Amino acid sequence: MLRKIETAFVVVVLCLMAGAIGPVLYVTSDWLIAGRLSGYSAIQIFLAMAQGIGLFVLIRRGPPRVSLPFGMVIGALAFWVLLSSAWSGLPQVTLTRGATLVGTCFFSFYLASSFDSRTFLHLLGLALLLAAASSLALALLAPEVGVMRTGLADGAWKGAFSHKNQLGGVSGLSIWVFLLLAAINKRRTIWISGLVLALALIIRSESATAMLVTMGIFLCLLCLLFIQKRRSWGIAAFFFLLACGLILINWLVSHWEAVTGFMEKSATLTGRTGVWKASIDSAMMYPWTGYGYGAFWVAPDGPAATATQQIGQAQVNSHNGFLELWLGIGLVGLALFSIYLLWFARKSLVYYVQKPTTERAAPFAFLWFYVTINLTEATFLLSNSLFLVIALYYSALLARRIEDDGQCGAPVVAATGSLIRMWPSVRGNR
């Protein structure tokens, strides 16, 4: 009975961390609104309680055993985030958000110590299914709530979220979750239905970023599937997709105005290029330390005053995860987070290549999604964010699993070599 209650509790928390439901209750969403100094909303208080419960259970059950490099990088990053309150223009905001970020880390580690990867994937799928179903219901039955009625986004669906891009991003996340669940479960109907629903929500949200990220997810999973089913083909598929990606990038750059015109978007990516330029100019003023975690965009007349004047209107973030980290915690914090991403990439690749299965493809597929969506959105190191929870869960899983297998220090070269060595054995089996 207690386990069922815990499961339901985790599903609700994950759904709220995705940013769903809260905006419908007219509660400020921490993902989209970059700061209200009036205190916590009801959802934020609930999530703070969830983090406290997670920490309590984590202490009772014991934290997951992870490798030293992972612990050192995450510890140093959390320390730097909290330390940034010393030079922040709004130290109270930075310290509060930094503490919430640490609480998010504790909740992620609680999940890693309590649920195996398959169970976690099921819980994540249920949470995303709840968010998708509520978004569909609101868009159809209560369009005054579930459909945007402002500016260029007029008519686009936002569902149970604050903005169409948020709906598109979470729906893109749902794509790979539902695909993996459909592949590892015998009862696939519910997950295939969820997949169709997520694709429909992406289309109706009119989020170009989500559409491109979804295409990237399909390519990533296709490559991993080649490695799993036809291991020798996987090598060729990987380099083929890499070459196609480079050709596509070159073509997009050369025909940028035509592409954006076809997609009915401006060549400035709905004003993002102007935001990026203003963000870079502001970051160059304090390149090493930044303006303090989560403090830059809080008030238009605060640290972001010059950038707001340059852009012409107030912004909620820099619309790029790497730029947002640079503005908040400087090049030092950005370097620490980049080290973490490289560690994540190496471990997830080694983890999959050791035993290519659909379930083991999840960490690398998520990393692909996590990085690509942050090229035009800013969700890196965001407190109470589902994306960060998933990243830290899989990081703890990788640090623990590979260490338990005695291969914590296995280099990525060894993983690549193992792929190449599969070729003679595959030919001999044919």
Secondary structure, DSSP 8 states (H G I E B T S, - for coil): -HHHHHHHHHHHHHHHHTT-SGGGGT---TTTS---TT---HHHHHHHHHHHHHHHHHHHH------HHHHHHHHHHHHHHHHGGGT-SSHHHHHHHHHHHHHHHHHHHHHHHH--HHHHHHHHHHHHHHHHHHHHHHHHH-HHHHB--SGGGTT-B-TTSSSHHHHHHHHHHHHHHHHHHHHH-S--HHHHHHHHHHHHHHHHHT-HHHHHHHHHHHHHHHHHHHHHHSHHHHHHHHHHHHHHHHHHHHHHHHTHHHHHHHTT--TTTTTHHHHHHHHHHHHTTSTTT-S-TT-SSS-TTTTTHHHHHHHSS--SS-SSHHHHHHHHHHHHHHHHHHHHHHHHHHHHHHHHHHS--TGGGHHHHHHHHHHHHTTTS--TT-TT-HHHHHHHHHHHHHHHHHHHTT-TT--HHHHHHHHHHHHHHHHHH-
